[in-house]
Amino acid sequence: MSLEVPLDVLLLNYLNHRRAAHEQHVEPLRGDCDLVVDGDRPVNDLAQHVWKAIAAKEPIHKS
């Protein structure tokens, strides 16, 4: 069973709710992030980018 939501409903939801929440909660933290990825890129490219960033960091050792 597939639940497809009409595009106009999705867009209204984004414009009326999600965009403001993103601006309020996500964007202020962007400058503190170690890694920011572009969600428009293909998944395989994103995964490779993330793994390269992880590999470039020095391991964290807790004593």
N, C-alpha and C positions, 0 to 999 in steps of 0.2 A: 504494500500500500504506500503510495507516494503522496506526500502532502506538498503540493505546489502552491506557492503564495504568489498572487498577481504582482507584477512589477510595480504598479502604482502603490500598492500597500507597502511593499518593501521600501520604496523611496520615501513615502510619507513617514514611515517609522524611523528611517535614518534621519531625515530632516527635522522631525519633531522631537526625537529622543536621543538617538545614538550619537549624533554629531556633537551635541552639547556635552554629553557625558565624556566623550573622547577628549574634547578640548579642556574640560575641567580636570579630568583624572589622569589622562595619558600624556598629553603634550607637556605639562609642567615637568614631568620626569625625564623627558627625552634627553636633556643635557647631562643628566647623571648616568645615563646608560653606557655600558661598555660596548654594546653592539646594538645597532638599529638596522633592521632589514627592510627591504622594499617588497611588500606583499604583492606587488604586481608582477614580480619575476616568477619564472617557472619553479615549481617545488624542488626539483633536483638542483637547480642553481642556488636556491636559498639554502638547502641542506649543505651543499659544498661550501658556501660562504660561511655558514655557522661553524662547520667543522674546522675550517682553516683558522677562523678566529679563536676557537678553543685551543687548537694546537699551538698557536702563536703565544698564548698566555703561559706564564710559568706556573707549574703545579703549586697548589696551596697545600702546605704541610702544617697540620695542627699538632702541637706538642702537648 
